Amino acid sequence: MSGTMGVKTILHPVTDLAKAKAIYGALLGMEPQADAPYYVGFEAEGQQIGLVPNGGQSGSNPAMSGPVAYWHVDDINAKLADVTAAGATVREAPRDVSNGRLVATFADADGNVLGLIQD
């Protein structure tokens, strides 16, 4: 098994992107570095804080029920194999979200959703 590079990204599902952007901007004291209708992202002290409209729904992806921490890994498919072999369930298979960045989500045995990112 390979390790991770830690949790560097946390995505928050939001219902009103404009209101959330204002609140998180005030909290972090900065403007977002990424600002699109489908994603608003802030880079704060090496941490990526993302706002995802409509609860993160994207077709087959079930709505996020709360913030999801994303663990950064070198090989997303290998890490998904490791966690599923240990009892996790894939929620969202790896997909390219921008310039080769792959994301996936899985649920632990208690249904907690965790994310993986490969750059």
C-alpha atoms as one frame of an Amber mdcrd trajectory, in Angstrom:
protein
   0.000   0.000   0.000   1.149   3.515  -0.735   0.503   6.468   1.565  -1.076
   9.813   0.858   0.114  13.406   0.726  -2.491  14.364   3.322  -5.781  16.208
   3.211  -5.248  19.362   1.189  -8.724  19.894  -0.267 -12.111  20.191   1.415
 -15.231  20.656  -0.705 -18.352  22.170   0.800 -21.758  21.584  -0.861 -23.724
  24.837  -1.108 -27.191  25.808  -2.259 -26.424  29.485  -2.995 -22.969  29.871
  -4.540 -22.967  33.695  -4.385 -23.848  33.795  -0.685 -21.356  31.047   0.145
 -18.613  32.817  -1.824 -19.203  35.997   0.201 -19.163  34.147   3.539 -16.043
  32.074   2.809 -14.339  35.133   1.331 -15.005  37.012   4.564 -13.824  34.054
   6.640 -10.587  33.637   4.694 -10.012  37.346   4.022  -9.469  36.880   0.283
 -11.073  36.582  -3.117 -11.389  33.115  -4.676  -8.643  31.919  -7.024 -11.175
  29.881  -9.049 -14.589  31.383  -9.711 -16.907  29.513 -12.060 -20.628  28.656
 -11.994 -19.749  25.021 -11.138 -16.955  25.627  -8.589 -15.480  28.397  -6.443
 -12.092  27.687  -4.910  -9.948  29.452  -2.336  -6.268  28.672  -1.681  -5.516
  29.416   1.976  -2.204  28.441   3.571  -1.765  25.484   1.221  -5.350  24.314
   1.764  -7.861  24.259  -1.094 -11.343  25.222   0.121 -13.921  24.542  -2.576
 -17.586  25.447  -2.879 -19.693  23.119  -5.024 -23.207  24.254  -6.019 -26.267
  21.999  -5.825 -24.731  19.764  -3.192 -22.106  18.394  -5.579 -24.650  16.587
  -7.762 -23.260  15.600 -11.147 -25.375  12.965 -12.815 -24.636   9.682 -11.065
 -22.813  11.331  -8.165 -25.049  11.294  -5.072 -25.409  14.655  -3.361 -22.808
  15.439  -0.767 -24.348  15.587   2.685 -21.599  17.737   4.179 -17.998  18.789
   3.591 -15.815  16.106   2.014 -12.089  15.933   2.767  -9.986  14.958  -0.253
  -6.764  13.013   0.296  -4.093  13.713  -2.321  -2.519  10.567  -3.789  -0.027
   9.609  -6.511  -2.186   6.808  -7.981  -5.936   7.201  -7.525  -6.816   3.797
  -8.998  -4.345   1.966  -6.756  -5.610   3.800  -3.667  -9.245   3.025  -4.573
  -8.248  -0.640  -4.923  -6.596  -0.499  -1.475  -9.604   1.025   0.276 -12.189
  -1.163  -1.453 -10.168  -4.261  -0.579 -10.353  -3.034   3.020 -14.161  -2.697
   2.858 -14.881   0.757   1.378 -17.487   1.323  -1.345 -16.767   3.500  -4.386
 -19.300   6.344  -4.595 -17.852   8.162  -7.617 -15.296   6.532  -9.936 -12.256
   8.617 -10.925 -13.064  11.410 -13.358 -11.054  14.243 -14.869 -12.254  17.578
 -13.486  -9.640  19.861 -15.049  -6.350  19.467 -16.893  -5.811  15.844 -15.899
  -6.759  16.286 -12.223  -8.652  13.149 -11.220 -11.135  12.984  -8.344 -13.072
  10.087  -6.847 -15.129   9.478  -3.715 -15.741   6.419  -1.583 -17.652   5.595
   1.582 -16.209   3.911   4.638 -18.052   1.141   6.470 -20.189   3.733   8.304
 -21.158   5.637   5.156 -18.769   8.562   5.701 -17.740   9.969   2.322 -14.037
  10.525   1.658 -12.390  11.858  -1.463  -9.223  11.222  -3.424  -7.375  13.598
  -5.763  -4.571  12.796  -8.175  -2.807  15.686  -9.918
